[in-house]
Structures are given as structure tokens and as C-alpha cells.
Amino acid sequence: ETIFASEVVMNNNCTIQIETSLNRVCSFDTVLVDAPCSSSGVLRRRPSQRWDLRAESIETLKELQLEILINASSLVGPGGSLVYSTCSLLRSENEDVVQGFENSK
């Protein structure tokens, strides 16, 4: 059984309280983080989106993505997988966030 809540996918009948941070109640084999992003990867379908891209908002998103990734990592069980996904093409929202996550360990 799979249950969806906020940015967290839950299964195995486990529940997670979502407040300002994630509280670990149980662990999972795989945790998927589909992080909020600038949507730079869908500009072809939404060309008006390019006018909304600003360096300040991308930096704010980058910080949020890293925070979500760090919090979600506490839900991965031993030998499990953490999957990080965005629809952004920007290095700052992909490789840089993953590097920040690796440096936080």
C-alpha cells in the first residue's frame, strides 16, 4: 500500500507527522523527494515561466530543497535508497543540492 502526504511517500501502514520538520516514526526502503523547483525543465510547455525565474527565488528554492532532502534522508532505512527529483535543468537545483546534502553528512 502506498500513501501520499505532502512531499513524503509513505507505505507499510506507517504514519509520519509533518510539522516544521519530519518526525521519524518508521523507516522505508525507498524515499522519493520530488522537490519544489523553478520548473526550468518545462519552459517549452510553459514559456511564460521564463519571466518568473529570478536568482533570489532560485536560491530560496535551493535552500528549501536541501532542507527537504536532509529531513527525508532520516526516513531511509538501512540499505535503503533516497531518490531526489526536480523538473529543473539548473545545476544549482540539482547537482549543487546533492553536493550540499553530501557535505551535510
N, C-alpha and C positions, 0 to 999 in steps of 0.2 A: 504494500500500500504506500502511496506517495501523497504527501500533504504539502501544499504550498502556503507559505506565510512570509510576507514582506520579501526580503532578499534571501530568505533561507528556505531550502527544500528540506522537509522533514519526512522520515519514514520510520518503519518499525514501531509504530504507535508511540513514539517518543514526543514529548512536547518541549518547546523552548519558549521561555518568557522573553519577549522582546521589549526592552525599555530603552535606556540610553546606550546600553551595551548588551551583548548576548550573554545570557547566563547558561552555563553548561549543565544540562540535565542528563544527557547521554551522548554517545559518540556515533559517528557514521562512517561507513566505508568510503563514501564519496560525498564531497560537499561542492556544490556548484555555486559560484559567485557570479551572477550576471549583473555587473556593477552599472550604476547610472553613469552616463558618459556624455560627451559633447555631440554624439551622433555623426561625427565626421565621415563615417563609413557609409552613410545613406544619403549623401549630398546629391547624388544623381536622381534619387526618388523625391527628395525634398530640397530643391535648390535654394529656396529662401532661407534655409537653415544656415547657410554660409554667412549671412549677415548677422547672425546671433553669436557667432564664435568670437570670443574675447579672451585675451590672455588671462585676465583675472578670474573669469569663470572656469577656465580650464584648470588653473592652479587650485581653485576651490574644489573642483571635481576630483582632481588628483589626490588631494588630502582625504576626501571622503572615501574614495576607492581604496586607499591604503588602510584606512581605519576599518572599513568593512572587511577587507581581506584578512587583516590581523585578527579581528573578532571571530570571523568564520573559521579560521585555522584552529581555534580551540575546540571546534566540534569534530575535527577529523580524528578518527580512532587510529590505533597503532597499525601501521602498514597501509593506511588509507590514502586517498587522493584528494587534493584540493585543486579544483578547476576554476580558473579565472577567465571571464569572458566580458568583452565590450564590443560595441559596434563602431568603435573609433579606429581610425587609421593612424592616430597620432602616437608617436613614440612615448610622449610624456604620460599618456594614459594607459600604456601597455607595458613596454619593456621597463620604463622608469618606475612604474608602480611595483612591478615584480621585483626589481632590484631593491627598491626601498623595503619591500617585505622581507627579502632575503637578508638585508642588512639589519633588520629589526630583531632577528633571531639570535 
